[in-house]
Amino acid sequence: MSDFLSSLRIAATGLQAQNARMRIIAENIANADSAGKTPEEDPYRRRIPTFEAIMDSEVGGQIVEIGKVALDQSDFSSRYEPGHPAADARGYVKYPNVNTLIETMDMRSAQRSYEANLNVVTVTRSMLGRTLDILKG
């Protein structure tokens, strides 16, 4: 019984971590075109989720948790838009360092990891149900 509960706990922490990862990716996508309001103001900076493996003595193994959210230090992109309020003296506007194609692929990866953890929960619950049925009989 303890092994079933450990499996559920480990998968649940994986679900929570992937859910947090998807929220951060969605925030990046939502702000992909968010320029600053003035030429001096930096636009949105891409956020990168990190994970931490933590030893959990209750489950007898490692669980995963979302770690610190890092800021991507790559350069901002710029576009020539002389009429924009955030345009510099040369007419260029700084835009976030978010590549929506990369974010989309990261989102797909997070979804697959989430689904894998959800499958562990589903299979574990099914095995637990079968075990209880055998014990009743």
C-alpha positions in Angstrom: 0.0 0.0 0.0 2.9 2.3 0.9 4.4 1.9 -2.6 1.1 3.0 -4.2 0.9 6.1 -2.1 4.6 6.9 -2.9 3.9 6.6 -6.6 0.9 8.9 -6.3 2.9 11.5 -4.3 5.8 11.5 -6.7 3.5 11.8 -9.7 1.5 14.6 -8.0 4.6 16.6 -7.5 5.5 16.1 -11.2 2.0 17.4 -12.1 2.4 20.5 -9.9 5.8 21.2 -11.4 4.7 20.9 -15.0 1.6 23.0 -14.3 3.8 25.8 -13.0 6.1 25.4 -16.0 3.1 25.7 -18.4 1.9 28.9 -16.5 5.4 30.5 -17.0 5.5 29.5 -20.7 2.0 30.9 -21.2 3.1 34.2 -19.5 6.0 34.3 -21.9 3.8 33.8 -25.0 1.3 36.4 -23.7 4.0 39.0 -23.4 5.9 38.2 -26.7 4.9 41.5 -28.2 5.0 43.7 -25.1 7.2 46.6 -25.8 8.1 49.2 -23.1 6.2 52.4 -22.8 9.2 54.7 -23.3 12.6 54.3 -25.1 14.4 53.9 -21.8 12.1 51.2 -20.4 13.0 47.6 -21.1 10.3 45.3 -22.5 9.2 42.1 -20.9 12.1 39.7 -20.2 11.5 36.0 -20.9 11.3 33.8 -17.8 12.8 30.3 -17.5 11.4 27.8 -15.0 13.9 25.7 -13.1 13.3 22.5 -11.2 14.7 21.1 -8.0 14.9 17.4 -7.0 14.3 17.1 -3.3 14.7 13.9 -1.3 11.4 13.1 0.5 11.8 10.6 3.3 8.1 9.9 3.4 8.1 8.4 -0.1 11.6 7.1 0.0 12.7 8.9 -3.1 13.1 12.2 -4.9 10.3 14.5 -5.7 10.4 17.5 -8.0 9.5 21.0 -7.2 9.6 24.2 -9.2 12.7 26.2 -8.3 13.6 29.8 -8.9 12.3 31.4 -12.0 15.4 32.7 -13.9 15.4 35.6 -16.3 16.7 35.0 -19.8 19.6 37.4 -20.3 19.7 37.2 -24.1 19.4 40.4 -26.1 16.0 41.9 -26.9 14.9 42.1 -30.5 14.3 45.5 -32.1 12.1 46.6 -34.9 12.1 49.8 -36.8 8.8 51.6 -35.8 9.5 55.3 -35.7 6.0 56.3 -34.7 5.9 54.0 -31.6 6.1 55.8 -28.2 8.9 53.5 -27.2 11.0 54.2 -30.3 14.5 55.5 -29.7 16.2 58.4 -31.5 16.9 56.1 -34.5 13.2 54.8 -34.6 13.9 51.4 -33.2 11.7 49.8 -30.5 13.0 47.0 -28.2 10.8 43.9 -28.0 10.9 41.0 -25.6 13.5 38.2 -26.0 10.6 35.7 -26.4 10.6 33.3 -29.4 7.1 32.0 -29.7 8.3 28.9 -31.6 10.6 27.9 -28.8 7.8 28.6 -26.2 5.4 26.5 -28.2 7.8 23.6 -28.3 8.5 24.0 -24.5 4.7 24.0 -23.9 4.3 20.8 -25.9 7.1 19.2 -23.9 5.5 20.3 -20.6 2.1 18.9 -21.7 3.7 15.6 -22.5 5.4 15.4 -19.1 2.1 16.4 -17.4 0.3 13.7 -19.3 2.9 11.1 -18.4 2.5 12.0 -14.7 -1.3 11.9 -15.0 -1.0 8.4 -16.6 1.1 7.2 -13.5 -1.7 8.5 -11.3 -4.4 6.7 -13.3 -2.5 3.4 -13.5 -1.6 3.5 -9.8 -5.3 4.2 -8.8 -6.4 1.3 -11.1 -3.8 -1.1 -9.5 -4.8 0.0 -6.0 -8.5 -0.6 -6.9 -7.7 -4.1 -8.2 -5.6 -4.9 -5.1 -8.5 -3.9 -2.9 -10.9 -6.0 -4.9 -8.5 -9.0 -4.5 -8.3 -8.5 -0.8 -12.1 -8.3 -0.4 -12.5 -11.5 -2.3 
